[in-house]
Amino acid sequence: MTESSLAGKSVAILVASGFEEVEMTEPQRALLAAGATVRLVSHEQGLVNGWHGRAWGHYFPVDVPLSSALAADFDALIVPGGFRSVDKLEGVAHTARFLRGFVDAGKAVALFGQAVRLLGQAERLAGRSVVADAEIAETISAGGATIAEGPIVIDRNLVSIAAEQEMETVCPAVAQHLSEVTAGLADAA
C-alpha cells in the first residue's frame, strides 16, 4: 500500500463511550498515514470516552452526530469493539441505518470484536462469514452468518477482526482492505 492509497477518501469511525480505545486510535493513525480523512461519528454529543485496558481512557471529540450521518458521505466505516460501546450503539436506531448504508452500497466496513453484533441489528448477517468471540458466536450464527476461524476474516467488503489482536498486524491489513474496496468502487463507477 502506498502512502496515498487512501488519499482523498473519507472514513467514518462509529463509537459510543466505552469503545476499545486502541481499536480506534491505531486504525485511525494508519488511515491518516495513508492519506484518508477520518471522522468520529457518535450518537453522543461533544466527547466520547474510550476504554483502555481495565479503566476509562481518553476523551475524543465527536466530529459528526450519528443522527445526521449518511453512509453516502463516507468511503468506508470502522467500528471498534468494546461491549459498553456496542451495547449503547445497539440501542440507537440510527446505528442500523448507518451500517446498512455501507453494507448495501458495497463500501468497506471493518468491525472489531463485539462490533460484529451490529450487523445483526442492521439485519445484514445472513450469508456472511465473520469472526466472532465465543460469547457472541451463537447470536451471530442465529442471524445467518458463518463463524470463521482466524484473527481477521474478509468477506467481500466486510472485514471482521477478533478482539484483542495485535494492532501492528491488524492495522495494515485493515487499511489495505479499505483501500482495495474503495478502489474497486471507484473503478466500477
Phi, psi and omega in degrees: 000132179274165180303326186259015184298336177245014180302132179082357179270148180245126183240130176266138171243114184267122182217162166224159181307134182106004177292152177292109188305314183295333178282353173256310188291320182289313174298321178302314179299315180296320180292317178298320178295331179274001175097006180280156169264129184242131180235133176274124182245134179203155173280346178275147182263148175080269184235149171241150185249125178281167175245126184233109181071249181244019183209169176296145181254224183273162173264145180226140180285139176279129180270324186223128176289136181302325183299334180247001181284138178235138177301329181298339181274357184229158177264338184203164181224137172237135176234107176295156178277196183114114186299328180298313181294312183296319176303315180294315181296326178296334181274004182244119183301327181297335179300310181299316179300314182296311181296316178302322179303318179289310183298313183294330179275356181075018179282156182293133179226130176239123182240125180262133171048239183300339183299339178302330178304330183294336175297327177294315178299324181276359182056046181232027177274327187305129177079005181262152170251125182220159171267137181215137176298155182305323183292340179242358185302319181296317179297318181294315178298319179298334178278359176102005180269156173262131177275122181253156180270152174123162179286332180224130177235127179250126177228099183055242183275356186255132172237128176245140186236126178298150179298153173059046176267158177289115185296334179296331179270318186289314188301313177298323179293318179294313179299320178297315179298314179300319179296315181294318180292316180293324176294320178296321177293322179293320179294327182284338184284000000 
